[in-house]
């Protein structure tokens, strides 16, 4: 039955393309509603596009992760299909109720590699990581929540990290506008018990603390888009990285999406993730239980993989006694030849960072820094 349905669908697409109407010498499709969907390969984006005749060029940029991908655009009564290539532009009109005409432009965009320095390393930077030596705060966290039982029968640090991440992800529904009364893991989880939902920030804080509680050194990780200074909303995303001792590497974990990027079952750090999206997309795997597809997650998170920020002090339960380096609390990894941002979302000062272009600064093994 599935084979018959797929064949019929392809046949209808072929008929649509072959008998395409035109307007101003470009393909024309019809619509009664201004809401439209589109599909890239097998991935659908539904209810996210509004046909806008009032815009001179109604442009849709689509990431191309291979040499060519089938793209299909659907209105409520018509469709158009073509092969999407990097930097290739497709133009067509959408007629809304046979009166207004929207010139729609679809362009394939190839992700670009973000470059960092791979040679230098500063001797002036220092990080503090949780040693978990009878830490009263973490002991309380473990007594109130079943963290130890989550990792009881795990055989690797990766398995431990995945178990913790999955548990944290399932504690609440994401709410991008709700902040907790206090920004520590126990307080957040206590509010969750009352039915509260929180942001990506809180997923990062709670997952980091839980990983530290089971002996894995972890740190929150802030991501920011290239236009962080001039974008009013949505310029940042918070997740975390954990050091996998048995693999001797840092790995990115996204609590909001319960997502971990991997290649050949090896978790990637944030910079490796960005590089792999550009250079080795087909081998990239997103380990997740949230139901989000590989393409949807990568297209969503990719713009954030530009500026990277971590704290110098990653200990738990310090009661505000935070250690700093040169009076700064965070290190920001900045791409080569990029600006060093001093403002977040137009109005919020970034005055708490030391800036570096060096991957070696950012991804130093924790045991070499916190003694």
C-alpha positions in Angstrom: 0.0 0.0 0.0 2.9 2.4 0.9 4.5 1.7 -2.5 1.3 2.5 -4.4 0.8 5.7 -2.4 4.4 6.9 -3.1 4.1 6.1 -6.8 0.8 8.0 -7.0 2.3 11.0 -5.2 5.3 11.1 -7.6 2.9 10.8 -10.5 0.8 13.8 -9.3 4.0 15.8 -8.8 5.0 15.0 -12.4 1.6 16.2 -13.7 1.9 19.4 -11.7 5.3 20.2 -13.1 4.4 19.2 -16.7 1.2 21.2 -16.8 2.5 24.2 -14.9 0.8 27.5 -15.5 2.9 30.6 -15.9 2.8 34.3 -14.9 5.3 36.9 -16.1 7.1 33.9 -17.7 7.6 32.2 -14.4 5.8 29.1 -13.0 2.5 29.9 -11.3 0.6 27.9 -8.6 -2.7 28.8 -7.0 -3.8 29.2 -3.4 -6.9 30.1 -1.5 -5.2 30.4 1.8 -2.0 32.3 2.6 -0.7 29.5 4.7 1.7 27.1 3.0 3.9 24.1 3.7 7.1 22.9 2.1 9.2 19.7 2.0 12.9 19.1 1.7 13.6 15.5 0.9 11.4 13.6 3.4 11.4 16.5 6.0 8.2 18.6 6.2 7.9 22.1 7.4 4.2 22.7 8.1 2.4 26.0 8.9 5.6 28.0 8.9 5.2 29.9 5.7 2.8 32.8 4.9 2.3 33.8 1.3 2.9 37.5 1.1 1.9 39.3 -2.1 2.8 42.7 -0.6 6.5 41.7 -0.4 8.4 42.3 -3.7 10.6 39.2 -3.3 9.1 36.7 -0.8 12.4 34.9 -0.1 12.9 31.4 1.5 16.5 30.3 2.2 16.9 26.6 2.5 20.1 24.9 3.8 21.6 22.5 1.3 23.5 19.6 3.0 24.1 17.6 -0.2 24.7 18.3 -3.9 21.0 18.3 -4.7 17.7 17.7 -2.8 14.1 17.5 -3.9 12.1 20.5 -2.8 8.3 20.7 -2.9 6.1 23.7 -2.0 2.4 23.2 -1.2 -0.5 25.6 -1.0 -3.9 24.4 0.1 -4.8 23.5 -3.5 -1.6 23.4 -5.6 2.1 22.5 -5.5 5.4 22.9 -7.3 8.5 20.6 -7.1 12.1 21.0 -8.2 15.6 20.0 -7.4 17.4 22.4 -5.0 21.1 23.0 -5.4 23.6 25.1 -3.4 23.3 28.8 -4.5 20.6 27.9 -7.1 17.7 30.3 -7.1 14.1 29.2 -8.1 11.4 31.7 -8.7 7.7 31.2 -9.0 4.4 33.0 -8.4 1.6 32.1 -6.1 -1.8 33.4 -7.1 -4.0 34.0 -4.0 -7.7 33.7 -5.0 -6.7 34.6 -8.6 -6.2 38.3 -7.5 -2.9 38.9 -5.7 0.4 37.5 -7.0 3.3 36.7 -4.7 6.7 36.4 -6.3 8.3 33.6 -4.2 12.1 33.1 -4.3 13.7 29.8 -3.0 17.4 29.7 -2.7 19.7 26.8 -1.7 22.3 28.0 0.9 25.4 25.9 1.7 26.5 26.2 5.3 29.9 27.8 5.8 32.6 26.6 8.1 33.4 28.8 11.1 37.2 29.0 11.5 39.2 29.1 14.8 42.8 29.1 15.7 44.1 25.5 16.3 47.7 26.3 17.4 48.0 28.8 20.2 47.1 28.3 23.9 47.1 30.9 26.6 48.9 30.2 29.9 46.9 32.8 31.7 43.5 31.1 31.6 42.3 28.9 34.5 39.2 26.8 35.0 37.6 25.4 38.1 35.6 22.1 37.7 33.6 20.2 40.3 35.7 17.7 42.2 32.6 16.2 43.9 34.4 15.6 47.2 31.4 15.3 49.5 29.9 18.4 48.1 26.9 19.2 50.4 24.9 20.8 47.6 25.3 17.8 45.2 24.6 15.4 48.1 21.3 17.1 48.6 20.5 17.1 44.9 21.2 13.3 44.8 19.1 12.7 47.9 16.1 14.6 46.5 16.2 13.2 43.0 16.9 9.8 41.6 20.2 10.7 39.8 22.3 7.8 41.1 19.8 5.2 39.9 19.8 6.6 36.4 23.5 5.7 35.9 23.6 2.6 38.1 24.1 0.0 35.4 25.8 2.2 32.7 29.1 1.0 31.2 30.5 4.2 29.7 30.6 8.0 30.3 28.6 8.5 27.1 25.8 6.2 28.4 25.8 8.1 31.7 25.5 11.4 30.0 22.7 10.2 27.7 20.7 8.8 30.7 21.1 12.1 32.6 20.2 14.2 29.6 17.1 12.2 28.8 15.8 12.4 32.4 16.3 16.2 32.6 14.7 16.7 29.2 11.5 14.9 30.4 11.1 16.9 33.7 9.3 19.8 32.1 8.0 21.3 28.8 10.1 24.1 27.3 8.8 27.6 28.0 11.1 30.3 26.5 9.6 33.1 28.5 9.5 31.7 32.1 12.4 32.2 34.5 12.8 30.5 37.9 13.0 32.3 41.2 16.6 31.0 41.7 19.0 29.8 39.1 20.4 26.6 40.7 19.4 23.1 39.8 17.6 22.1 43.1 15.5 25.3 43.1 14.6 24.8 39.5 13.6 21.2 40.0 11.6 22.1 43.1 9.6 24.6 41.0 9.1 22.0 38.3 7.4 19.9 41.0 4.9 22.7 41.3 4.1 22.5 37.6 6.5 25.2 36.3 8.1 25.1 32.9 11.4 26.8 32.0 13.8 27.8 29.2 16.8 26.3 27.5 18.9 28.0 30.2 17.4 25.9 32.9 17.9 22.6 31.0 21.5 23.5 30.8 21.9 24.3 34.5 20.1 21.2 35.7 21.8 18.8 33.4 25.2 20.2 34.2 24.6 19.8 38.0 23.3 16.3 37.6 26.3 15.3 35.6 28.6 16.9 38.1 26.8 14.9 40.8 27.6 11.6 39.2 31.3 12.5 38.7 31.3 13.8 35.2 32.8 17.3 34.8 30.3 19.5 33.0 29.8 23.1 32.2 27.0 25.2 30.8 27.6 26.4 27.2 26.1 29.6 25.7 25.7 29.8 21.9 25.2 33.1 20.1 24.4 33.9 16.4 26.7 36.0 14.2 24.3 39.0 14.5 24.0 38.8 18.3 24.5 42.5 18.7 21.8 43.7 16.4 19.1 40.9 16.7 16.4 41.9 19.2 15.1 38.4 20.1 16.4 34.8 19.8 20.1 35.6 19.5 21.2 32.9 21.9 20.7 29.3 23.0 22.0 27.6 26.2 23.0 23.9 26.5 26.0 22.2 28.0 29.2 20.3 27.4 30.5 17.3 29.5 34.0 15.9 29.6 33.9 12.2 28.8 36.9 10.8 30.6 36.9 7.4 28.9 37.1 9.2 25.5 39.2 12.1 26.7 37.0 14.7 24.9 34.3 17.2 25.4 30.8 16.5 24.2 27.8 18.8 23.5 24.4 17.9 25.1 21.2 19.9 24.3 18.7 19.4 27.2 15.9 21.3 25.4 15.9 18.8 22.5 17.4 15.8 24.3 19.9 15.9 21.4 23.5 14.8 21.2 25.4 15.1 17.9 27.6 12.0 17.0 29.7 10.5 14.3 30.3 6.8 14.5 28.8 6.8 18.0 31.4 9.3 19.2 29.8 12.5 20.7 31.0 15.8 19.3 31.8 19.1 21.0 30.2 22.3 19.7 33.0 23.2 17.3 33.3 19.7 16.0 29.5 19.7 15.5 29.6 22.9 13.4 32.5 21.5 11.3 30.8 18.2 10.7 27.5 19.9 9.6 29.5 21.6 6.8 32.0 18.8 5.9 30.5 15.5 6.8 26.7 15.9 7.1 25.8 12.4 5.8 27.8 10.7 8.6 26.3 13.0 11.3 23.8 11.4 13.7 21.6 13.3 16.1 20.8 11.0 19.1 17.5 12.2 20.4 14.2 11.1 21.9 12.3 14.4 21.3 11.1 13.4 17.8 12.9 16.2 16.0 14.5 15.1 12.7 18.2 15.5 12.0 17.6 18.2 9.4 15.1 20.2 11.5 17.4 20.2 14.5 20.5 21.1 12.5 18.7 23.9 10.6 17.4 25.2 13.9 20.7 25.1 15.9 23.2 25.9 13.1 22.9 29.7 13.3 23.7 29.6 17.0 27.0 27.7 16.4 29.1 30.9 15.9 30.1 32.4 19.3 30.6 30.0 22.2 30.7 31.0 25.9 31.7 29.0 29.0 32.2 29.9 32.7 35.6 29.8 34.3 34.1 28.5 37.5 32.0 25.4 37.0 31.7 24.2 40.6 28.3 23.6 42.2 26.9 25.1 45.4 29.4 27.9 45.7 26.7 30.4 47.0 27.9 33.1 44.7 31.6 32.8 45.6 32.5 32.6 41.9 36.2 32.5 40.9 37.2 34.8 38.0 40.1 35.4 35.6 41.2 39.0 35.3 37.8 40.0 36.9 35.9 38.2 34.1 33.6 35.2 34.7 33.4 33.7 31.2 35.5 32.8 28.2 34.1 33.5 24.7 35.4 31.6 21.7 35.3 34.0 18.7 35.8 33.0 15.1 38.9 34.2 13.3 38.3 37.7 11.8 35.0 38.0 13.6 34.0 40.9 15.8 34.2 40.5 19.5 30.5 41.2 20.6 30.0 43.6 23.5 26.2 43.7 23.4 23.6 40.9 23.5 20.3 41.6 21.7 20.9 45.4 21.3 20.6 46.4 25.0 22.4 43.9 27.2 26.1 44.5 27.8 28.6 41.7 27.4 31.2 42.8 29.9 31.9 39.6 31.6 34.1 37.8 29.0 37.7 37.2 28.1 37.8 36.6 24.3 39.9 34.0 22.5 40.1 32.6 19.0 41.8 29.4 20.2 40.2 26.0 20.3 43.0 24.9 22.6 42.0 27.5 25.2 38.3 26.5 25.0 38.7 22.7 25.0 41.5 22.2 27.5 41.1 18.9 29.4 39.6 19.8 32.9 42.2 17.9 34.9 44.9 20.2 33.6 43.1 23.4 34.8 41.3 22.9 38.1 44.1 21.9 40.5 
